[in-house]
C-alpha cells in the first residue's frame, strides 16, 4: 500500500538544514545543494536545490504551498545576507563583493510541462558557471526551457572522466546523448586527444559549441 507523502507546509527540515550549512562564495563552482530525488529524505523526493552562481534554483516535481515556498525563500535569503556580511570588503568596488540575492523556482508538477519563475534578483547574461575548481566553464540558461544547460547531479561523473583523462587512461571519448557537451569539456580540459559529441538536438549542440569556445577549446 502506498504511503501518502507528508506535506511540510513550513518547509521540509532536510532541505532547510542543507540550506543552513551551505556556504556560497563569489567564486563558488556550480553545485547541487540538495537532492531529494535520491530518496534519502522521506517527504522530500520531489525537491532539488541547485546553485548556479550567483543564482539559487529550487525545483519541485509536485505543487507546494505558498507558505512552504516562502520558508525556503526566507532560509535562502538569510543565508545569502549572512554570507554577504562576511564577504563584503571595505572597498565596495572590490571584485569579490557578493552580488544581489537571486533565486529561481521551477515547478514540474505536470509531466512534460514546467513553469519557471524568477522570484527575485537578476540573472547574468550571459550566465557562465564553473566546475572543477573553476577550470571548466559552462553556459547555462535558467529561464529558458525545462533543463538548464548543465546537469549538476552528473558533476561527479564529469570529475571522474576528467581525472581519467589527466592520468592518461582515457584519450578518446564518444559522448552519446551529449546534450550541451559538458562531458566533452571535462575530457578535453583533462587532456583527451579527441571527443565526438552526438545528440539529436542541434540547439543543445550549438550551446555546447559556445561553451567549448568559452573554454578555449
Secondary structure, 3 states (H helix, E strand, C coil): CCCCCCCCCCCCHHHHHHHHHCCCCCCCCCEEEEEHHHCCCCCCCCEEEEEECCEEEEEECCCCCHHHHHHHHHHHHHHHHHHHHHHCCCCCCCCCCCCCCEEEEEECCCCCCCEEEEEECCCCCCEEEEECCCCEEEEECCCCCCCCCCCHHHHHHHHHHHHHHHCCCCCEEEEECCCCCHHHHHHHHCCCCEEEEECCCHHHHHHHHHHHHHCCC
